[in-house]
Amino acid sequence: MVASAKPHAQHPSPKVQSETKYLAFQIFTWSPDPTIAGFELQGTSLPPKAPLLETIKDIKGRIGTVGSDRTRLAFYLGPLGCFDQSDAEISNFIKLGFDLAIQTDVAVGFKIDDSMFWARRKDLWTNPSNVEAMDWEGTSSTGRRLDWGKTPTEAPPQMCFNSRIIEREVGHRSRVLGRAIHLGEKRLEALGRSELFAGVIAGSETMIGQDFKTGKYLGYRALMNRGYSRRRPPTDFDRELENVVQEFVDRWTAGLAEAGVSTRKIYSHTAFVSRHVFHLSDNQPLTYSRLNHNAPPSVAFGPNHQPGFSTYPQPGLFDDIYAELAKHKQTAWASSEGTNLQLGSGPGQSGMNMETYLAKMFNHGATLVDIFSWGIGGEANRNMDFRVVTEGEETIHAYRKFLAGAPLVEAPTTTSYLERLPQKIRRIQRELPAWITKPGNQALVAPLMQALDAALKAKNFEEAERQADKILGLMRD
């Protein structure tokens, strides 16, 4: 493989360097069993203390250290389905999280599902004004599309972020969580253990998603609430919807801050396709903003929180993050979700080891890295790709090195299929027109081109490279 150039290092400010940095592991709260990463449409049930404690002890025991005041091991509980759970349930669960931190000497953090799961709130989603629309006529989304696997999953309908009722509900929910978290913070302060609070992530890849049945992009209800219509559309459609998403994030984080949570410990969470990947297809039918469901990197920033992103490696992702941080003169930030695995690929396809992956964040100002997939699926799934990269021996060594306070080495990365693919696509585009002029060639290549196009649209780039290789092989024969 060919080594690529090492990106220019961004040096954190002295203030960021003096803050505690947290290496956290997500513990899922979809069900009573924290090894289950799925969800139930009828609503979530929070896990009890015993399995949570078992998971925390497993993480702590296998890594073998909790770190120091400067580099701390942490666990994150969530995503908390705040619309599906009562004030008392949420508050009691947050208290349990602080109990577990004190008992295990492992820092605690909380991750909020800000909008995806609200199946139990029939009082809200049966009101069309609270549900996003797929056209100017106000046709409501009946379900939200989640591309979390090989086939799309249906979630409750997309919430309308600027509905007055939703805005009121978010204000209430954020303050309830904020008060419970602030009580936990004060409790730790009284014990002289403030470092045991790792923060709160206010969101779970916040975006305006797509309709499940039709695949249509949504956001028309929010635009109508801003005074637009078919006759009077916004001048900049994308920017208006980006503002809607950003204001929704700000509403959540403002409520947490008003309740007393430090803004240095509040993070957002958005997910985006890098511009490098976006430009893989010269015939991309969507704008960059729309492809990212109106949540490009800039949306993660706000006055009451630090920005946070999903950080599954893809070419250009970290460069885009560094550029956006520099543009906003931002220092601290978070990997709000991720592990060293390119989605849709197997282990080793990211082009870097775990130490380099961590270095690309902690060496560039990150104060929180929340690793997903530890323990998912239980004993029967120890060999699943996500767990291999998250729990392997080389990976555990990188965790220990960080927690010991040793400098992380950012080694040069190797090329992956996401870097090879653009060259192959450009070659096909350059040579195919002449090749298909020969009798019978167009019929041979047509199904392969259709498969390539489908793989690109599904962002299954490993499959796209396979199809591109088939086309190039056919052209060589």
C-alpha positions in Angstrom: 0.0 0.0 0.0 1.1 3.6 -0.6 1.6 5.9 2.3 -0.3 9.2 2.2 1.0 12.5 3.5 0.6 13.1 7.2 -1.8 16.0 7.9 -0.5 19.2 9.4 -0.8 18.9 13.2 -3.2 21.3 15.0 -1.8 22.2 18.4 -4.4 22.5 21.2 -4.4 25.7 23.2 -2.9 25.7 26.7 -6.5 25.7 28.1 -7.4 22.5 26.3 -4.1 20.9 27.2 -4.9 21.5 30.9 -8.4 19.9 30.7 -9.1 16.3 31.5 -9.4 14.2 28.4 -11.7 11.3 28.5 -11.5 8.0 26.7 -15.1 6.8 26.9 -16.9 3.6 26.0 -20.6 3.7 25.1 -22.9 1.4 27.1 -26.2 1.1 25.3 -29.5 1.7 27.1 -32.0 0.6 24.5 -33.1 -2.3 26.6 -32.5 -4.0 30.0 -29.5 -5.8 28.3 -26.7 -3.3 27.5 -25.1 -5.7 25.0 -28.0 -5.1 22.7 -27.4 -2.1 20.3 -30.8 -2.3 18.6 -34.0 -0.6 19.5 -37.7 -1.3 19.8 -40.2 0.9 18.1 -42.6 0.7 21.0 -40.1 2.5 23.2 -37.0 1.9 25.2 -36.5 0.3 28.7 -33.5 1.4 30.7 -31.2 -1.3 32.0 -30.8 -2.0 35.8 -27.7 -1.5 37.8 -26.3 -5.1 37.7 -25.6 -5.5 33.9 -24.3 -1.9 33.8 -21.9 -2.6 36.6 -20.8 -5.8 35.0 -20.0 -4.0 31.7 -18.1 -1.2 33.4 -16.0 -3.8 35.4 -15.3 -5.6 32.1 -14.0 -2.4 30.5 -12.0 -1.4 33.5 -10.6 -4.9 34.1 -9.5 -5.6 30.5 -7.9 -2.2 30.0 -6.3 -2.4 33.5 -6.2 1.3 34.4 -8.6 4.3 35.0 -5.9 6.8 34.1 -5.2 10.0 36.0 -6.7 13.5 36.5 -5.4 14.4 33.0 -6.5 11.3 31.1 -9.5 9.4 32.4 -11.3 6.2 31.5 -15.1 6.8 31.2 -18.3 5.1 30.3 -21.2 6.8 28.5 -24.8 5.8 29.1 -27.3 6.2 26.3 -28.6 7.2 24.0 -31.2 8.2 26.6 -34.6 8.2 24.8 -35.8 11.3 26.5 -39.1 11.6 24.8 -39.9 7.9 25.6 -39.0 8.1 29.3 -40.6 10.0 32.1 -38.9 12.8 34.1 -38.5 10.5 37.1 -37.1 7.6 35.0 -34.5 9.8 33.4 -33.5 11.6 36.7 -33.2 8.3 38.6 -31.1 6.8 35.8 -28.8 9.7 35.8 -28.3 9.4 39.6 -27.5 5.7 39.0 -24.9 6.7 36.5 -23.1 8.9 39.1 -23.5 6.1 41.7 -21.7 3.7 39.3 -18.9 6.3 38.7 -18.3 6.7 42.4 -18.4 2.9 43.0 -16.0 1.9 40.1 -13.8 5.0 39.9 -14.6 5.2 36.2 -15.9 8.6 35.0 -19.5 8.8 33.7 -21.1 10.6 30.8 -24.5 10.7 29.3 -25.7 10.6 25.6 -29.1 12.0 24.7 -31.3 10.9 21.9 -32.7 14.3 21.0 -35.3 13.4 18.4 -35.2 9.9 16.9 -37.2 7.8 19.4 -40.6 9.1 20.6 -42.9 6.2 19.8 -44.5 6.4 23.2 -45.4 10.1 22.7 -48.5 9.6 20.7 -49.7 12.9 22.0 -46.9 14.5 20.0 -46.5 12.5 16.8 -50.3 12.3 16.0 -50.2 16.1 15.7 -49.1 16.8 12.1 -47.5 20.1 13.2 -44.9 18.1 15.1 -44.0 15.8 12.2 -41.8 16.8 9.3 -43.3 17.0 5.8 -42.0 15.8 2.4 -43.5 18.5 0.2 -45.0 22.0 0.3 -48.5 20.5 0.6 -47.5 19.2 4.1 -47.6 15.5 3.5 -46.3 14.1 6.8 -43.5 11.6 7.1 -44.9 8.2 8.3 -41.5 6.9 9.4 -37.8 7.9 9.4 -35.2 6.0 7.5 -32.1 4.9 9.4 -29.2 3.5 7.3 -27.6 1.6 10.1 -27.1 -1.7 8.3 -27.2 -3.4 5.0 -30.9 -2.6 4.7 -32.7 0.5 6.0 -34.5 0.4 9.3 -37.7 2.3 10.1 -37.9 4.6 13.1 -40.7 6.9 14.3 -41.5 9.8 11.9 -39.0 12.6 11.7 -39.7 15.2 14.3 -40.3 18.8 13.2 -37.6 20.7 15.0 -39.2 24.1 15.1 -42.7 23.1 16.0 -43.8 25.3 18.9 -44.9 22.2 20.9 -41.6 20.5 20.2 -39.6 23.6 21.2 -41.5 23.7 24.5 -41.0 20.0 25.1 -37.2 20.3 24.4 -36.9 23.2 26.8 -38.6 21.1 29.5 -36.6 17.9 28.8 -33.2 19.6 28.6 -33.8 21.3 31.9 -34.9 18.1 33.6 -31.8 16.3 32.4 -29.6 19.3 33.2 -30.9 19.5 36.8 -30.3 15.8 37.4 -26.8 16.1 35.9 -26.0 19.2 37.8 -27.0 17.5 41.1 -24.6 14.7 40.2 -21.8 17.2 39.5 -22.3 18.9 42.9 -22.2 15.5 44.5 -18.9 14.8 42.9 -17.5 18.2 43.9 -18.5 17.6 47.5 -16.4 14.3 47.4 -13.5 16.1 45.6 -14.1 13.9 42.6 -15.2 16.3 39.9 -13.0 14.4 37.3 -15.6 11.6 37.4 -18.0 13.5 35.2 -17.0 13.2 31.6 -19.8 15.3 30.1 -23.1 15.1 28.2 -23.6 14.6 24.5 -26.8 16.5 23.5 -27.9 14.6 20.4 -27.5 11.5 18.4 -26.3 12.4 14.9 -28.8 15.3 14.8 -30.2 15.8 11.3 -33.3 16.1 9.3 -33.6 12.5 7.9 -35.4 10.9 5.0 -38.9 9.4 4.8 -38.7 5.6 5.2 -41.3 4.5 2.6 -40.5 7.0 -0.2 -36.8 7.9 0.6 -37.8 11.6 0.1 -35.8 14.3 1.9 -37.8 16.2 4.5 -37.8 19.6 6.1 -40.8 21.3 4.4 -42.8 21.7 7.7 -39.8 23.5 9.3 -39.5 25.8 6.2 -43.2 26.6 6.3 -42.9 27.4 10.0 -40.2 29.9 8.9 -42.7 31.6 6.6 -41.8 29.9 3.3 -44.1 28.2 0.8 -44.1 26.9 -2.8 -44.8 30.4 -4.0 -42.2 31.9 -1.7 -39.3 29.4 -1.4 -36.1 30.2 0.5 -33.3 31.8 -1.6 -30.9 29.3 0.0 -32.9 26.1 0.7 -29.9 24.3 2.2 -28.9 27.1 4.5 -32.4 27.6 5.9 -32.6 23.9 6.9 -29.1 24.0 8.3 -30.2 26.9 10.5 -33.2 24.8 11.7 -30.9 21.9 12.7 -28.4 24.2 14.4 -31.1 26.0 16.3 -32.5 22.7 17.5 -29.0 21.6 18.8 -28.7 25.0 20.5 -32.1 24.7 22.2 -31.0 21.4 23.8 -27.7 22.7 24.9 -29.0 26.0 26.2 -31.5 24.1 28.5 -28.7 22.0 29.9 -26.5 25.0 30.5 -29.4 27.0 32.1 -29.8 24.1 34.5 -26.2 24.5 35.6 -24.2 22.0 33.5 -20.8 23.5 32.4 -20.7 24.4 28.7 -17.2 22.9 28.7 -18.8 19.5 29.4 -21.7 19.8 26.9 -21.1 18.4 23.4 -23.2 18.2 20.2 -23.3 15.2 17.8 -23.6 15.4 14.1 -22.4 13.0 11.4 -21.2 14.0 7.9 -19.7 12.6 4.7 -16.4 14.2 4.0 -16.0 16.5 1.0 -13.4 14.0 -0.4 -16.0 11.2 -0.4 -18.7 13.6 -1.6 -16.6 14.2 -4.8 -16.2 10.5 -5.5 -19.2 10.9 -7.9 -18.9 13.6 -10.6 -22.7 13.1 -11.2 -23.7 13.6 -7.5 -27.5 14.6 -7.7 -27.5 16.1 -4.2 -25.9 19.1 -2.8 -23.3 18.6 0.0 -25.8 19.8 2.6 -28.6 17.7 1.5 -26.4 14.5 1.3 -25.6 15.2 4.9 -29.3 15.7 5.8 -28.7 19.4 6.4 -26.1 18.8 9.1 -22.7 19.6 7.5 -19.8 20.1 10.0 -20.6 23.7 10.7 -23.9 22.8 12.3 -22.1 21.2 15.3 -21.0 24.5 16.6 -22.9 26.7 19.1 -22.5 29.1 22.1 -23.5 26.6 24.8 -21.5 23.5 23.8 -18.4 22.1 22.2 -18.8 20.5 18.8 -19.0 16.8 18.4 -18.9 14.5 15.4 -19.1 10.8 14.4 -15.6 9.8 13.5 -15.7 6.5 11.7 -12.6 7.0 9.5 -13.2 8.1 5.9 -10.7 9.9 3.7 -10.8 13.7 4.4 -13.0 13.4 7.6 -10.4 14.6 10.0 -9.1 17.3 7.7 -12.7 18.6 7.4 -13.0 18.6 11.2 -9.7 20.4 11.6 -10.6 23.0 9.0 -14.0 23.7 10.6 -12.4 24.0 14.1 -9.9 26.5 12.7 -12.7 28.5 11.0 -14.6 28.8 14.3 -11.5 29.4 16.4 -12.6 26.3 18.4 -10.2 24.3 20.5 -12.1 21.6 22.5 -14.3 19.1 20.7 -15.5 15.5 20.8 -15.7 12.3 18.9 -19.3 11.7 20.0 -19.4 8.3 18.3 -16.9 6.2 16.5 -14.3 3.4 16.3 -11.4 2.6 14.0 -13.6 1.1 11.3 -14.8 2.4 8.0 -18.5 1.7 7.9 -19.3 -1.0 5.4 -15.8 -2.4 5.5 -13.9 -5.0 7.6 -11.0 -4.5 10.1 -7.8 -2.9 8.7 -9.6 -0.9 6.0 -9.2 2.5 7.8 -5.5 2.6 6.8 -4.5 3.3 10.4 -4.0 1.6 13.8 -5.9 2.5 16.9 -3.1 4.6 18.3 -3.1 6.8 15.2 -6.9 6.9 15.2 -6.8 8.2 18.8 -4.0 10.6 18.0 -6.0 12.2 15.2 -8.4 13.3 17.8 -6.6 13.8 21.1 -3.5 15.3 19.4 -5.8 17.8 17.7 -7.8 19.2 20.7 -10.4 16.5 21.4 -11.3 16.4 25.1 -13.7 13.4 24.6 -13.6 10.3 22.5 -16.6 8.0 22.8 -15.9 4.6 21.4 -18.8 2.5 20.2 -19.3 -1.3 20.1 -17.5 -2.6 23.3 -19.3 -5.8 24.3 -22.0 -5.6 21.7 -23.7 -8.9 21.1 -22.2 -10.6 24.1 -19.9 -13.6 24.1 -21.4 -15.0 20.8 -20.2 -12.0 18.8 -16.7 -11.4 20.0 -15.4 -11.8 16.5 -17.7 -9.3 14.8 -15.8 -6.6 12.9 -16.7 -3.7 15.2 -15.5 -5.6 18.3 -12.3 -6.8 16.7 -11.2 -3.2 16.1 -12.5 -2.0 19.5 -11.3 -4.8 21.8 -8.2 -6.3 20.1 -4.9 -6.5 21.8 -3.2 -3.8 19.8 -6.2 -1.6 20.5 -6.1 -2.2 24.3 -2.4 -1.3 24.2 -3.3 2.1 22.6 -5.9 2.7 25.3 -3.4 2.0 28.0 -0.8 4.3 26.4 -3.2 7.2 26.3 -4.4 6.7 29.9 -0.8 6.5 31.0 -0.4 10.0 29.6 2.2 8.9 27.0 2.4 10.9 23.7 0.3 9.2 21.0 2.1 8.8 17.7 0.2 9.7 14.6 1.7 7.4 12.0 1.2 7.9 8.2 -2.0 6.3 7.0 -2.2 3.9 4.0 -4.5 4.1 1.1 -8.0 2.6 1.4 -10.6 1.8 -1.2 -12.1 5.2 -0.6 -8.9 6.7 -1.9 -8.4 4.2 -4.7 -12.0 4.4 -5.9 -12.0 8.0 -7.3 -9.2 7.1 -9.7 -11.0 4.0 -10.9 -14.2 5.9 -11.5 -12.4 8.6 -13.4 -10.7 6.0 -15.6 -14.1 4.4 -16.3 -15.6 7.8 -17.2 -12.7 8.5 -19.5 -12.4 5.2 -21.3 -15.9 3.8 -21.3 -17.5 6.0 -24.0 -15.1 4.7 -26.7 -15.3 1.1 -25.4 -19.1 0.8 -25.6 -19.1 1.8 -29.3 -18.0 -1.8 -30.1 -21.0 -4.1 -30.8 -22.4 -5.9 -27.7 -20.2 -4.0 -25.2 -22.9 -1.7 -23.9 -25.2 -4.7 -23.0 -22.3 -6.4 -21.2 -21.4 -3.4 -19.0 -24.9 -2.0 -18.3 -25.8 -4.2 -15.3 -22.3 -3.5 -13.8 -22.8 0.3 -14.2 -26.2 0.0 -12.6 -24.7 -1.9 -9.6 -21.9 0.6 -9.3 -24.4 3.5 -9.3 -26.5 1.7 -6.7 -23.5 1.1 -4.4 -22.4 4.7 -4.6 -25.9 6.0 -3.7 -26.0 3.5 -0.8 -22.5 4.8 0.3 -21.3 1.1 0.1 -17.9 2.1 -1.2 -16.3 -1.4 -0.7 -19.0 -2.8 -3.0 -18.6 0.1 -5.4 -14.9 -0.7 -5.8 -15.7 -4.3 -6.5 -18.1 -3.3 -9.3 -15.5 -0.7 -10.6 -12.9 -3.5 -10.8 -15.3 -5.7 -12.7 -16.0 -3.0 -15.2 -12.2 -2.3 -15.7 -11.6 -6.0 -16.0 -14.3 -6.3 -18.7 -12.8 -3.3 -20.6 -9.3 -5.0 -20.5 -10.6 -8.3 -21.9 
